[in-house]
Amino acid sequence: MTRQIVHAEETKWVYIELPSSSDIRFLRKNYPFHPVDIEEFGVRQQRPKIDVFPSYIHLILHFPLFHGRNQKLMTSEVHFFVGKNYLVTVQDGQTHSLGTLFDRCYKNKKTASSFLSKGVAQLLYSILDAGVNDTIAILDEVSINLEYMDRQVFEADSKAIVEEISLLRRNIIYFQTILKPQIPLFNSLEKGQIKLLNGQLSAYWGTIVDRMNRMWDRLEDAHELIEGLFATNESLVQFRTNEVIKVLTIFSVILMPLTLLSGIYGMNLGSLPLADHPLSFLFVSFLMLLIIAGMLWFFKFKKFL
């Protein structure tokens, strides 16, 4: 269980990470949250949302983060409960910026005062602004990986980077599914549709919307590029496979008459030409070499080689 509280002025920030049954009892006892909202802690939402109640606002947002050594993009879900003088955040233990910001406030009273003294709406904006900064940093890393893949497609073995391109393609698409539904949500904040979170903050929400739109544009460009790289890599693999098949086919065609000739003379028939000649082996070997040379010349003439 991780439940900590920071006070400053009249504002309170309740931070809960991986909520336990004790945390749920605490919220039910001290806050007027709807039971359905609390039950959603254990069920991952497919899309972010914002619900407005008479005494509080329930906001669910998703943030991208890398997971594991293979840098697979995953989603961290955070619940925000915004009241008149309190903010309750409930997360799944994976959002770096949220925990870092709370630790700074928890350990330093001056820092806590700077973030909480301006009210709950300003505190929420500061948290979301830090989350957007983290998201941009992840997008920058995706862009770096994309540039690296762009070089590797033509420099490295195409088969060796198929898995890397597929993972990067998956990360970009997954990133889009995280970001896309959250843009309309912040648009509603910018337009002043939620009174508790607007007022002087309308311009601030507009900056977040602009940054998210720019991220979306970058993701669309990245998606087009990775699709092009994916198709290019498949073409290169197919081309190299065809080259291997062509070489093997040429070998097979060359060996066919040699196999026939060796099979005929392997039957030990006395009526075969030169069968009893002491230099028959040399004659047959020379004939085989002549056949090989003739077929190679033919393939070269036809530009098969």
C-alpha positions in Angstrom: 0.0 0.0 0.0 1.2 3.5 -0.9 -1.0 6.3 0.4 0.5 9.6 1.2 -0.9 13.1 1.7 0.5 16.6 1.2 -1.1 19.8 2.5 -0.3 23.4 1.5 -2.6 26.4 2.2 -6.1 25.0 1.8 -5.2 22.4 -0.8 -4.7 18.7 -0.1 -3.1 16.2 -2.5 -3.8 12.5 -1.7 -1.5 10.2 -3.6 -2.4 6.5 -3.9 -0.3 4.0 -5.7 -1.7 0.5 -6.4 -4.8 1.0 -4.2 -5.5 -1.7 -1.6 -8.7 -2.5 0.2 -7.6 -0.1 3.0 -7.2 2.7 0.5 -10.6 2.0 -0.9 -12.2 2.1 2.6 -10.3 5.4 3.2 -11.8 7.0 0.1 -15.3 5.8 0.8 -15.2 7.1 4.3 -13.6 10.6 3.6 -14.8 11.5 0.1 -18.2 11.6 -1.7 -17.0 9.5 -4.6 -19.6 7.4 -6.5 -19.1 3.7 -5.8 -18.8 3.0 -9.6 -15.8 5.4 -9.8 -14.1 3.5 -7.0 -14.8 0.1 -8.5 -13.1 1.2 -11.7 -9.7 1.1 -10.0 -9.4 -2.6 -10.7 -10.7 -2.5 -14.2 -8.5 -0.9 -16.9 -10.4 1.6 -19.0 -10.2 1.2 -22.8 -10.5 5.0 -23.3 -9.8 8.1 -21.2 -12.9 9.9 -19.9 -14.0 12.8 -17.7 -17.2 12.6 -15.6 -18.6 15.7 -13.9 -20.4 15.3 -10.6 -21.9 18.0 -8.4 -19.1 18.0 -5.8 -16.1 16.6 -7.8 -14.7 15.6 -11.2 -13.4 12.2 -12.1 -10.8 12.2 -14.8 -9.1 9.1 -16.3 -6.0 9.5 -18.4 -3.5 7.2 -20.0 0.2 7.8 -20.3 2.7 5.8 -22.5 5.8 4.2 -21.1 8.4 1.7 -22.2 8.3 -1.7 -20.5 11.0 -4.4 -20.4 14.3 -4.7 -22.3 12.6 -4.8 -25.7 11.2 -1.3 -25.1 7.6 -2.4 -25.7 5.2 0.6 -25.3 2.6 0.1 -22.6 -0.1 2.2 -20.9 -0.2 3.6 -17.4 -3.7 4.6 -16.2 -4.2 7.4 -13.7 -7.5 8.4 -12.0 -7.8 12.0 -10.9 -10.5 13.1 -8.4 -10.8 16.8 -8.4 -12.7 18.6 -5.6 -13.0 22.2 -4.5 -9.9 22.0 -2.3 -8.5 18.5 -2.8 -6.9 16.3 -5.5 -6.8 12.5 -5.2 -4.6 10.7 -7.7 -4.8 6.9 -8.0 -2.3 5.2 -10.3 -1.1 1.7 -11.2 2.5 2.3 -10.1 4.0 3.0 -13.5 3.8 6.7 -14.1 7.2 8.2 -13.4 6.4 11.9 -13.6 3.5 11.7 -11.1 5.4 9.9 -8.4 8.4 12.1 -8.9 6.4 15.3 -8.6 4.7 14.0 -5.5 8.0 13.0 -3.9 9.3 16.5 -4.5 6.2 18.0 -2.7 6.3 15.5 0.1 9.9 16.0 0.9 10.1 19.8 0.5 7.5 22.1 2.0 8.5 25.0 -0.2 8.0 22.9 -3.3 4.7 21.7 -2.0 3.6 25.3 -1.4 4.6 26.4 -4.9 2.5 23.7 -6.5 -0.5 23.6 -4.1 -0.9 27.2 -3.0 -2.5 28.3 -6.4 -5.4 25.9 -6.1 -6.5 22.4 -7.2 -6.9 23.3 -10.9 -3.4 24.7 -11.1 -2.0 21.6 -9.3 -3.8 19.3 -11.8 -2.4 21.4 -14.7 1.2 21.1 -13.3 0.8 17.3 -13.0 -0.6 16.9 -16.5 2.0 19.3 -17.9 4.7 17.0 -16.5 3.0 14.0 -17.9 2.9 15.6 -21.4 6.6 16.4 -21.1 7.3 12.7 -20.3 5.1 11.7 -23.3 7.1 14.0 -25.6 10.3 12.5 -24.3 9.0 9.0 -25.2 8.0 10.2 -28.6 11.5 11.7 -29.1 12.9 8.2 -28.3 10.5 6.6 -30.8 11.7 9.1 -33.4 15.3 8.3 -32.7 14.6 4.5 -33.1 12.8 5.3 -36.3 15.8 7.2 -37.8 18.0 4.2 -36.7 15.7 1.8 -38.5 15.7 4.0 -41.6 19.5 3.5 -41.8 19.5 -0.1 -40.9 17.1 -1.2 -43.6 19.7 -0.6 -46.3 22.8 -1.3 -44.3 22.0 -4.4 -42.2 20.7 -7.8 -42.9 17.0 -7.2 -43.6 15.9 -10.5 -41.9 17.7 -9.5 -38.7 15.7 -6.3 -38.3 12.3 -7.6 -39.1 11.5 -8.0 -35.4 12.8 -4.5 -34.6 10.7 -2.9 -37.3 7.6 -4.8 -36.3 8.0 -3.7 -32.7 8.6 -0.1 -33.6 5.5 -0.2 -35.9 3.5 -1.7 -33.1 4.7 1.1 -30.7 3.8 3.9 -33.1 0.3 2.5 -33.6 -0.2 1.9 -29.9 1.0 5.4 -29.2 -1.6 6.8 -31.5 -4.4 4.8 -29.7 -3.3 6.4 -26.4 -3.1 9.9 -27.7 -6.0 10.2 -30.1 -9.0 9.9 -27.6 -7.3 12.3 -25.1 -7.2 15.3 -27.6 -11.0 15.9 -27.6 -10.9 15.6 -23.8 -8.4 18.5 -23.5 -10.3 20.4 -26.2 -13.3 20.4 -23.8 -11.2 21.8 -21.1 -9.8 24.5 -23.4 -13.3 25.5 -24.4 -14.4 26.0 -20.8 -16.9 23.3 -20.6 -15.9 22.3 -17.1 -16.1 25.3 -14.8 -14.0 23.9 -11.9 -11.0 23.4 -14.2 -11.3 26.6 -16.2 -11.4 30.3 -15.4 -7.8 31.6 -15.7 -6.6 28.1 -16.8 -8.3 28.1 -20.2 -5.1 29.4 -21.9 -3.0 26.8 -20.1 -5.2 23.9 -21.4 -4.8 25.4 -24.8 -1.0 25.0 -24.6 -1.5 21.3 -23.7 -3.9 20.9 -26.6 -1.3 22.5 -29.0 1.4 20.2 -27.8 -0.7 17.1 -28.1 -1.7 18.1 -31.7 1.9 18.5 -32.6 2.6 15.1 -31.1 -0.3 13.7 -33.2 1.2 15.2 -36.3 4.6 13.7 -35.5 3.0 10.3 -34.9 1.2 10.4 -38.3 4.4 11.2 -40.0 6.2 8.4 -38.1 3.4 6.0 -39.0 3.7 6.8 -42.7 7.5 6.4 -42.5 7.4 3.1 -40.6 4.8 1.7 -43.1 7.2 2.6 -45.9 10.1 1.0 -44.1 8.1 -2.1 -43.4 7.2 -2.4 -47.1 10.7 -1.7 -48.2 12.2 -4.2 -45.9 9.7 -6.9 -47.1 10.6 -6.1 -50.7 14.3 -6.4 -49.9 13.8 -9.7 -48.1 11.7 -11.0 -51.0 14.3 -9.8 -53.5 17.2 -11.5 -51.7 15.1 -14.7 -51.3 14.4 -14.7 -55.0 18.1 -14.3 -55.7 18.8 -17.4 -53.6 16.1 -19.4 -55.3 17.5 -18.3 -58.7 21.0 -19.5 -57.8 19.7 -22.8 -56.5 17.5 -23.3 -59.5 20.5 -22.7 -61.8 22.5 -25.3 -59.8 19.6 -27.8 -60.1 19.3 -27.2 -63.9 23.1 -27.7 -64.4 23.1 -30.9 -62.4 20.2 -32.5 -64.2 22.1 -33.5 -67.4 25.1 -34.4 -65.4 23.0 -36.7 -63.3 21.5 -38.2 -66.4 24.9 -38.8 -68.0 26.4 -40.3 -64.8 23.3 -42.5 -64.4 23.5 -43.9 -67.9 27.2 -44.7 -67.7 26.6 -46.1 -64.2 24.5 -49.0 -65.6 27.7 -50.8 -66.9 26.3 -51.5 -70.3 28.9 -52.7 -72.7 27.2 -51.2 -75.7 27.6 -47.6 -74.5 30.1 -45.4 -76.5 33.6 -45.5 -75.1 32.4 -47.9 -72.4 35.4 -50.1 -72.8 37.9 -47.4 -73.6 40.7 -47.0 -71.0 40.2 -43.2 -71.0 36.4 -43.3 -70.8 36.4 -41.6 -67.4 38.4 -38.7 -68.7 36.1 -38.4 -71.8 33.0 -38.5 -69.7 34.4 -35.9 -67.2 35.4 -33.6 -70.1 31.9 -33.9 -71.5 30.4 -33.0 -68.2 32.7 -29.9 -67.9 31.7 -29.0 -71.5 28.0 -29.2 -70.6 28.6 -27.1 -67.5 30.5 -24.4 -69.4 27.9 -24.4 -72.2 25.0 -24.0 -69.8 26.8 -21.2 -67.8 27.4 -19.4 -71.1 23.8 -19.8 -72.0 22.6 -18.4 -68.7 25.0 -15.5 -69.0 23.9 -14.8 -72.5 20.2 -14.8 -71.4 21.3 -12.6 -68.4 20.0 -15.1 -65.9 23.3 -14.6 -64.1 
